[in-house]
Amino acid sequence: MDENLFAKTPPMGWNSYDYYDTTVNEEQVKANADYMAKNLKKYGWEYIVVDIEWYAHEAGSQRDKFQYIPFSKLEMDEYSRLMPDPERFPSSKDGVGFALLAEYIHGLGLKFGIHIMRGVPRIAAHLHTPIKGSEATANQIADAASICPWNPDMYGVVDSADGQAYYDSLLELYASWGVDFIKCDDICRYDQPSAKKEIEMIAKAIKKCGRPIVFSLSPGPAIIEEAWYYEKHANMWRITDDFWDEFRLLKDMFRRCEIWQEHVKEGCYPDCDMLPVGMLGKGFGKEHKTYFTESEQRIMMTLWCLFGSPLMIGGELTMLDDFTVELLTNEKVLAMLGSDCKPCQIVRDDKKAIWMAENKNTKEKYVALFNLGDDKQKIEVSLEELNVEKGEVSLEELWSGEKKLQKNKIMSEVDCHDCKVYLLK
């Protein structure tokens, strides 16, 4: 992004959606922030993100019928801007918004983020409510033909000076709260004609607001031909629709990452979506421990880090077990994350994938062998394919700590749905 390098490394944090869906409240957000500060912060985890419907009254109360209640009551200020539901976020009363919650999170040494929907509230357009910094009212900036196909809350915003004034007022508000991260939904894959221009409008508003705010686009799949546009205006963009704990989705991420591997760079990150680890699904009425096996979780964490994706934990932090904590705090695996390591997929077929990366500063090389098949298999790659001088190499496997020497190739027996990732020395 030309003028927004607020994410010099891929953002790492927690997002409320995978466990709470639309129902998260202030107490739960604080509990997860407390856990992160105590247990994960020292490993680089720092963002606490409140996901969708924080402004909706009685969100989740009709989950057997609707994920998003049609035309429900939304909390809104006098300038057509959505505000937190004070019943779920008590500190937001009297127009305070998320300022006190953000202050709490900042006090833990963490950063605060929110989810927003692209557009202006439909109820604001119907009531002709004012726009701060403009003579226009909400109905005059609303694109009534631009409606999210799965969430009923918003109309798109027309590309005009008044439309820009609305987005400027939003970011002015978020900056005053102390927001550090915005995940904007219904915008990345251009489902509606106005979405592309709204990316640019929000980016301009971030620039004007005077606060460094990371800009994340959702949902995917992002459009590879539009990579230049995402890179110009955003910090992260989803390369998949919602990613859940199903191996078929994980296996397909190798294809998606191959498409996007040339577009990982400082401040700009193709986003593989959240890590569905630990306990998930309570807000959906399907609370469960992740369906991924331990080995499949190693595949996921290895690929996300080697590829350079942002890392957002989806599970409830206060319920993490020892395995998941170890998965998320392996410093040698996390060291692969970031734009210093250039990812490259060398092999991919239905049963296996091989990736490598080299840290441009330290010159350290990493090689990962992924078994995507249903049986244990031997996976190997020659040093020639890795552009490594032939001879003997010293290897350290980053999950097990195993160290060994190999000549002319890297080879290992890899269990089904598992991986080995080596640091070459």
N, C-alpha and C positions, 0 to 999 in steps of 0.2 A: 504494500500500500504506500503510495507516494509520500504521504504526509502523516501517516499513522503507524509508527513503529512501536506501539505501546506493548506489543507482545514479542519481545526479542527472542524468546524461546516459546515453545508450544505451551499454552496455558494448561495448568494442572489444578483440578479442584473436584468439587462435589456438586451435583445437580439433583434437585428434589424429585424429578419427574418419575424415574423408574420405580421408586418405592411409593411415593405419595400421590402420583397422578396430579389431580387438580386440588388436592385437599391440604397441602402442607400449611402449618401455622407457625407463629413466631416462636413458641416454645420449642418446637421440633427443629426449626432452623438453628436456634441457639445451641441446642444439644449437639447437633452435628458440627457446628462451628467449634464448640468446646472440645469435642473429640479430635477434630483435625488439628487444632492448635497444640494439643497435648501429645498426639501420637504420630501425625503425618507431616506437619509443617516442616520439620527439619529435613525431610526428603524432597521438598519442593512443592508439595501440595499447598495451595493458598487461596483458591477461589471458592466461595460459597454462593451458589446460584439458586435463587428462588424461581422455579419454573412456572408454568402457565396458570392463569386464572386467579392470580393473587388479588385481583380487584373485584372478583365475582362473589356476591352473597350466595350462601348455601351451595357453594361449589361441591360437587360430588354427592349431593343428597339424593339425586335421581340416577345414580350410576347404573342401575339395572336397565334404564331406558336410554339415557344420554350420557356421553362423556362431557359434553358442553351443553348445558341447559339452554334451549332456544329462548332468546330474548329475556334472559334472566336479569335481575337487578344488578347493576354495576355501580361501583363507587366512583364518583367523578367530581372534579373540582369545577369552578366557575368558568374555566377556560377550555373545557372539552377534553381535559387530560385525566386519564384513569388514575385512581388512587387505591392504596391497599384497603382491603375489607377490614374495618376496625374490629370486627368480631374475632377474626383470626389473627390479626396483627394489632393488638391493643395499643402499642406505642405509636401507632400511626394516627391516632385521633387528633381532632382539631387542626387538620391540615398539615400535620407534621410529616406525613408520608413515611418513607422508609429511612428517614434521617437518623433516628435513634437506633434502629436495628443495624444500620450500616456503621454507626459509631461503635456499637458493641463489637461488631465483627472486626473493625479496624483496631479496636483496643486489644484484640487477641493477636494482632500482627498479621491478619488475613485480609483478603479483598472481597468485596461484595458485588454480586451480580444479579440481574433480573432478566426474566423472559418478557418480551413484548410481542404483540401481534402487529404486523404491518397495518398501517391505516389509522383512521379516525373512528371513534365509537359510532355505531349506527344510531344509537339513541341520541347522541349529540347532534347528528345531522337531522334527525326527526324533530328535535326540539329547537333547532336553529341557535344553539348556544355559541357564545363568542370564542374567538381565537385570539390569544394574547399576541400583541404586536401587529395586529391586522384589523382592518375595518370589516373584514369578511366574517361570516358565521360558518359553523361547521358544515351546513348543507351546501355552501358554495365552494368548499374545497373537496367535498366527497365525490368520488367516482362511484356512483351507485351501481355501475355494471361490474365493478371489481370487488368480488366477494369471495372470501376463502371458502373452498368447497367443503371443509370439515369443521370450521369454527364460525359461529354466527355473530360474533361480537362487532366486527369492523367492516367499514367500507374502505376501499383504497383512497389514496390522496392524489389529487390532480397535480400535474407538474406546472406550478405557477408560483408567483411571488408569495401569494397567500398560503399556498400549500407548504412552501418552504418555511414560512413564518410559524406554521403549526409544528413542524418537526423541530425548528429552532427552539420553540417554547418547551417541547418535550425534553430535549437534551439540557436546556437550562434548568428545568426542574430536577432531572436525574443528577446533574452535576451538583446541585444544591443539596441533594440527599447524600452524596458521596458514593455514587454508583461507579464501579470500576470495570464493569463487563455487561454488555447487552447481547442477549441471544434474540435475534429478530426472526420471527416465524412467518410462514406463508410468503416467502420472498426469494429463496435461493433458486428454485427450479422454474421460476417465471410462469407459475400456473395462471396468473392473470396479467394482462398487458401492462398494467401500471407498475408491476413489481420491480422491473429492472430499474426504472427511473427512481423509484423510491429508495433503492440501495444508495444511489448517488445523493439523494436528498438527505438521508440520515447521515451519510459520511460527512457531508458539508456541515450539518448541525453539530456533529461531534467536534469537528475542527473549530467551530465557533464557540463551543461551550466552555473552553478553557480548562477542561479536565481530561486527563488521559483515560479514555474508555475503550476497551477492547470491543471490536464489532464482529459478531458471529452471525452467520447466515444459516437459516434452516427452513424447511427440511430439504434433503436431497432426493434423488441424485442431482448434484450440480452438473452443469453442462460444460463439457470439456472445451468446446469451442468458445466459451465465454470465460475461460481461465484468466485472460488478460483483464477482463472487467472486474472480476472478483479481486484479483491481486491489486488493482488500482484503488479499490474503494473499501475493502474489508480486510480483516485479519484472519478469519477462519470461514470455511464454507463446507457444508456437509456433502460428502460424496455418496451418501446412501440415504434411503428413507430410514425410519426409526429402526435401529439395530437392537435385536433382542437375543436372548440366550438360546439360539438354535444353531446347530453346527452347519447347516446348509447356508445360513447367512454369513457365518464366519468364513467358510470355505470360499464364498463368492467375494469376500473382501480382498483376496489376493488378486483377482481380476481388476477390481476397482482401483486398488493401490497401484497396480502396474500402469493403468491409464494416467494416474495423477503423479507418478513418482518424480517427474521433471519439474513439478511446480511447487515443491517444498522449499521455502527459503525464509530468511529472517523476516519476521513480521507477517508472513502469509503462509497459511497452513491448510491444505486439504484435510477435512475433519472426518475421521472414521466413526464418529458418534460415541456415545457414552459406553462405559465399561459395565455391562450388566453382571456384576459380581455381588456376592453376599446375599442378603435378603431383599427380595424384589416384590412388586405387585400388590402391596396392601391397598393402595388407593383404587386399584382396578378390581378389588374383591377377590384377588387370586394370590394372596401372599404365599411365597415359596422361596426356598433356597435356589440360587441359580441352577438352571438345568445344565449348564456347562460342567463337564468333568474338570478335575484339577488340571489334567494335561491339556484340555482344550483352553482353559484359562491361561495357561502358559503360552500356548500358540497366540492367543489374542494379545496378551501383554507384550510378547516379543515383537509381533508384527507392528502394533501401534507404535512402539518405541523405535524400532529400526526404521520404519517408514517416516516417522517424524510427525505423527498425528497429535493434536491436543489430547489430553487425558482428563476425562470427567467421570468420576465414580458415580454409578447409578444406585448402588445399594445403600441401605441405612447404615451409616457409619457406626452408630453405637452398638450394632449387632454383629460387627465383623468378627469372624473366627480367626484363629491363629494363622491358618493357611493363607487366608485372604490378605491379612496384614503383611505377611512375608512376601506375598505376590506383589503387593503395591509398594513395598519398601526395599526392594532389591536394588541397591545403589549401582551395581555394575550393569544391570539391565537398563536402569533409568539413565545411565551415562550415555546410552546410544541416542537418547532423545535430543532433538534440536537440529538447527540448520547447519551446524558444523559437520554433521554426518550426512553424507550424500547417499541416499538409498538407491539400490538397483536390484531389480529382480532378474535373476540369471536363468532360472528354469521354472516353468509352471506347466503341469498337466493335471489330469484328474486325480492323481494319487500323491503328488508331491509338489513342493515348491522350494526353491533355494534363493535366498536373498543375501546381499552383502552391503556393507557400507564402510566408508573410510572417513575418519575424522580429519578434516582438512588442516586442522591446527596441530594435533598430536600425531597424525599419520597412523593412528591405530586402526586396524581393520577388524571388522566383525563379519562373521558368516553364520547364517541360520539355515538349518535343515529342517523342513516341515514335512511331517508325514500326514497327508490329508486322506490317506486310504484307511481301510478298515482292518488291515493286517499289519503286523510288524514288518519292517522292511529295511534293507540296507540302502542308505542314500549317500552318494559321494559326488564330489566335484573336484576337478583337477586344479592345481595351483595356477596353471596356465590360463584357465578360464577366469580366474580371480585376478589376473595380472600381477601375480606374485611370483618372484623368481623361484625356479624349481630348486628343490632341495628339501631340507628338513625344517618343519615349522613347529613351534611350541604353541599348544592350544590350551585355553582355559574355558571350560563350559560354565556359563554364567549362572545357571540355575542350580547345578549340583556342586559346583566347585571343582569338578574333576579336571585334572591336568594330564596332558599326554603329549607325546611327540609323534608326528606323522611325516612321511616322505612323499613328495610330489602330488599329494592329493589330501583332501579332507574327507573322511569316511566314517560313518557311524551307523550302528543298528538303532533305529528309532521306533519306539512303540507307536501303535496306531493312535491317531489323533493326538500326537505329541510332537515335540520339537527339541532340537539341540541348538544352542546358540553359542558360538565360540569367539573369544577374543584371540587374535593371532599375535603372537609375541616373537 
